[in-house]
Amino acid sequence: VVVTREDCLARDAQDPIAWLRAEFAIPDPGVIYLDGNSLGRPSNKTLARLEHVLHEQWAAGLVESWDDWITLPLRAGDALGGAFLGAAPGQVVVCDGVTTNLFKAIRAALELRPGRRVIVADPDDFPTDRYLIAEIARDRGLTIRWLSSDIDEGLTPAALAEALDDEVALACLSLVAYRSGAFLDLAAVTEQVHDVGALVVWDLCHAVGAVPIALDAAGADLAVGCTYKYVNAGPGATGFLYAASGLHADLRNPMPGWMGQTRQFAMGPTYDPDPGVRRFMTGSTPMLGVAGVDSAVETLAPAGIEALRTKGVALTELLIALHDAWLAPLGFRLASPRDAARRGSHVSLEHPQALAMSQALRRHGVVPDYRVPDRLRLGPAPAYTRFVDVYDAMLVLRDLVLAGEHLAVPEDGTVT
Ligand SMILES: *Cc1c(COP(=O)(O)O)cnc(C)c1O
């Protein structure tokens, strides 16, 4: 055996960010939660902050609480940008949801390249991104050039190069692929796209809080992301939008609203956007979501993204080593990049019975995720997952497959 349970306990004992787990609300210590890349666990700080917003700010403070709330989207944006996005202040706003922000970012980027008719996109990107890009292209009479990326290995520079020329207005790409976890080189891809005079709109959903992101250093244009995965801000918590300060003056919000208006309370006759990133706000944004982001960043920032990344790599390396030793002989195949530098913080394992296995695992208190086609998606979030959790989960998986337990799961995958 490559590694023992004792090895894993020893690694937990030496883990420099092991203390972070105690910051999280874990009412179910017997459960091994490997779906933190879909919905992160809440921290105690975040639960307390939401209570504060409900009781002190809303119930007691009523409308006066808007004095605090009105600037929170930008304050939380600066905090998130500084801790996780490599963004200097004034470029990130926490508002709306990912899909809405993606719409605003893509439409605004297109306006900067009026003569260009092509959007480059990945046919394996997350569905909401593809649906939205298809509709924007239809609406604006543009063409989509679909990349040929591998569903397990992701996009290569050569495949991207094939799609780029001077007709391209923008490329819309996920930094970490939602299914395989394939992790692109933000700076290299941004440069490659800029070289043909196009812009990049980055989707950072599966990356933020899991991998280091240096938007300013990469010369990035626009980016969006969610905050309910590795950031742990809460179910459907408010998303974010980054726009590089050098572009602000030229960026038009295609959904203008009073929250982006420069003198908001003048109630003026015409829309005159805020000079900064606040121009990307639309209407009132859900404050529970923004407060969730602010407190989630407070929870994670003391650990730092470098330590989270180091642990994320170590956890996924362990998972892959156990896959190789225990699961590959049982018909599993690694469906994520093997090179840690090209992988985010989750791993997919392909097996024809993956769906049934994902249900059988739940009966043993292991919560995985499943993605078509036939992939168990395992996301050991570094903030609160221990090495021993990965070991135990993989052992459960091996043993249930050896016992044929998954074969007893009904075809429709219902848990009984
Ligand atoms: C999770 C995710 C989304 C989610 O979009 P919402 O509007 O928040 O539902 C979008 N894109 C990617 C790449 C994701 O991983």
The ligand as an SDF file (V2000), in Angstrom:
LIG
                    3D

 15 15  0  0  0  0  0  0  0  0999 V2000
  -20.7750   26.8500  -10.6560 C   0  0  0  0  0  0  0  0  0  0  0  0
  -20.5260   27.4880  -11.9820 C   0  0  0  0  0  0  0  0  0  0  0  0
  -21.4190   28.4530  -12.5080 C   0  0  0  0  0  0  0  0  0  0  0  0
  -22.6820   28.7870  -11.7680 C   0  0  0  0  0  0  0  0  0  0  0  0
  -23.3960   29.8850  -12.2480 O   0  0  0  0  0  0  0  0  0  0  0  0
  -24.5600   30.4890  -11.3390 P   0  0  0  0  0  0  0  0  0  0  0  0
  -25.1180   31.6130  -12.1310 O   0  0  0  0  0  0  0  0  0  0  0  0
  -23.9700   30.8990  -10.0330 O   0  0  0  0  0  0  0  0  0  0  0  0
  -25.5660   29.3960  -11.1080 O   0  0  0  0  0  0  0  0  0  0  0  0
  -21.0900   29.0510  -13.7160 C   0  0  0  0  0  0  0  0  0  0  0  0
  -19.9630   28.7190  -14.3840 N   0  0  0  0  0  0  0  0  0  0  0  0
  -19.0900   27.7940  -13.9040 C   0  0  0  0  0  0  0  0  0  0  0  0
  -17.8370   27.4740  -14.6570 C   0  0  0  0  0  0  0  0  0  0  0  0
  -19.3550   27.1410  -12.7030 C   0  0  0  0  0  0  0  0  0  0  0  0
  -18.5110   26.2150  -12.2350 O   0  0  0  0  0  0  0  0  0  0  0  0
  1  2  1  0
  2  3  1  0
  2 14  2  0
  3  4  1  0
  3 10  2  0
  4  5  1  0
  5  6  1  0
  6  7  2  0
  6  8  1  0
  6  9  1  0
 10 11  1  0
 11 12  2  0
 12 13  1  0
 12 14  1  0
 14 15  1  0
M  END
$$$$
